[in-house]
């Protein structure tokens, strides 16, 4: 397959936007996201191993491959995955609210210099 | 009825985990983060941009939002999640490609996908790769290549998170027939044409309602059409697939009773729209019907936060005509082309069309629960 077509099928045509002021941050976030994905994949494979072990079925690759979770197992695995996502990407959802809070310096000041009694 | 077909790529244990993560991340970005984005808009952006010229409000809000760090995070993750999806699906298809092509060959029809000599993919599809899918609908490595069809099909199966009919992805097709029976119940079509069929998600659904009719389906991409043909064969449905440009169809005048499209218009342009509408009119018989289904996103009816969300698709998800289509006067475009009884609204999404449907109204519901439709009749 010629290199042009091969590249064509890997990288989408169109501007690659830069979102953060420092483009390195875009790349770092992309890497963290991809890494989290692989952690989730590993975690799910471990979950499969544990379920197979519970059933004393061994965890040879073919056995892992053919494991098909039932509905309640799917729900449990989805909850695990969601917890991982919520934990890794917490700043996305909570960041703005967290930054809304009053500065600590004001608290420190108040405790060190209590208002005089009237 | 099975909810899958004979050509769907297989997924390994880890591939399923990977795709499930991507789907859940997209869920967080779409739903979980939308409240945070709305708060950001209200608290940090509106105080700076409100109260001035309404015409430029969206543009100014977009610029000011883009300066907010949490929103920069959101945009980066949206982009990453979409790129990861295509990457993961592409790898999955590539590792089993020979097998897939062999399966498609076994399902090949007696007739090949019809092509037109010296066909040129229109510029609105070559400018950028639609929704970041590397290679888009048309890149092929050989004249038997179906890779882009397989990639699109597998991605669509997971992207919609089951809300368009799981692996068959056909709820929009059922919804189109539901609309046809509701607005034009007397029509008994003998020939139908779908514009922009990609891999035939809606086409197969429509075909099953009109088993005695002849259904033609066109697209600009050969690899997706070849895949569509094999996929339809695996589902036991006979459809005539062809590579055509909806702006200049090769069909003679008055060839069809129904011409329709499913989420195709937003992948064209403002210069293409009048040509497409004119072609719909030309190839329809008198009394024939045109139906264009689109995403239920109409800027004029949406709050600023939703407009901003739609602008993300336009600028950063390689859907450059998303806003254009969602602000176009499609009723006017059909009337200009000569259609009468033109109406637009929202059709309730259904998994099976029925003759006594009352699902068309001006009330917009959430995406996937309804679809925008504009339709009309050739006098």
Contacts between the chains, C-beta under 8 A, distances in Angstrom:
chain1	res1	chain2	res2	distance
A	1	B	141	5.4
A	5	B	139	6.6
A	5	B	141	5.5
A	8	B	134	6.7
A	8	B	135	5.1
A	8	B	139	5.2
A	9	B	90	6.8
A	9	B	134	5.3
A	9	B	135	4.4
A	9	B	139	6.3
A	9	B	147	7.2
A	10	B	87	7.9
A	10	B	90	7.3
A	10	B	134	5.6
A	11	B	134	5.8
A	12	B	83	7.5
A	12	B	86	7.1
A	12	B	128	7.4
A	12	B	129	3.9
A	12	B	132	4.5
A	12	B	133	6.4
A	12	B	134	4.5
A	12	B	135	7.9
A	12	B	136	8.0
A	12	B	318	6.5
A	13	B	126	7.8
A	13	B	127	7.8
A	13	B	128	5.6
A	13	B	129	4.5
A	13	B	134	7.8
A	13	B	136	7.4
A	14	B	127	7.5
A	14	B	128	3.3
A	14	B	129	5.9
A	14	B	132	7.4
A	14	B	318	4.8
A	15	B	128	7.7
A	17	B	75	7.6
A	17	B	79	6.9
A	17	B	315	7.5
A	17	B	316	5.4
A	19	B	66	7.5
A	19	B	72	4.5
A	19	B	75	4.5
A	19	B	76	4.7
A	19	B	79	7.4
A	20	B	69	7.6
A	20	B	72	4.8
A	20	B	76	6.8
A	21	B	72	7.9
A	25	B	72	7.7
A	25	B	76	7.6
A	26	B	76	5.2
A	29	B	73	6.7
A	29	B	76	4.7
A	29	B	77	6.5
A	29	B	80	6.7
A	30	B	76	6.9
A	30	B	79	7.9
A	30	B	80	4.6
A	30	B	83	7.8
A	33	B	25	7.2
A	33	B	77	6.3
A	33	B	80	4.6
A	33	B	81	7.1
A	33	B	84	6.9
A	34	B	80	7.4
A	34	B	84	6.4
A	36	B	21	7.5
A	37	B	18	6.0
A	37	B	21	4.8
A	37	B	22	6.8
A	37	B	25	7.7
A	37	B	84	6.5
A	38	B	18	7.9
A	40	B	17	6.4
A	40	B	18	7.8
A	40	B	20	7.9
A	40	B	21	4.2
A	41	B	14	5.1
A	41	B	17	4.4
A	41	B	18	5.3
A	41	B	21	6.9
A	44	B	13	8.0
A	44	B	14	7.8
A	44	B	17	4.0
A	44	B	20	7.7
A	45	B	13	6.8
A	45	B	14	6.5
A	45	B	17	7.0
A	48	B	13	6.7
A	64	B	13	5.8
A	65	B	12	6.4
A	65	B	13	5.2
A	67	B	13	6.7
A	78	B	20	7.5
A	78	B	24	7.3
A	81	B	20	6.3
A	81	B	21	6.1
A	81	B	24	5.5
A	82	B	24	6.1
A	85	B	21	7.4
A	85	B	24	5.6
A	85	B	25	5.9
A	85	B	28	5.7
A	86	B	28	7.5
A	89	B	25	7.5
A	89	B	28	6.2
A	89	B	77	7.2
A	91	B	70	7.6
A	91	B	73	6.8
A	92	B	28	7.4
A	92	B	29	7.8
A	92	B	32	7.8
A	92	B	33	5.5
A	92	B	36	7.0
A	92	B	70	6.9
A	92	B	73	5.4
A	92	B	74	6.3
A	92	B	77	6.6
A	93	B	28	7.4
A	93	B	32	5.5
A	93	B	33	5.9
A	93	B	35	8.0
A	93	B	36	5.3
A	94	B	36	7.8
A	95	B	36	7.5
A	95	B	69	7.8
A	95	B	70	4.8
A	95	B	73	7.3
A	96	B	36	5.5
A	96	B	39	5.9
A	96	B	40	5.4
A	96	B	43	7.8
A	96	B	70	4.9
A	97	B	36	7.6
A	97	B	39	7.4
A	100	B	43	7.8
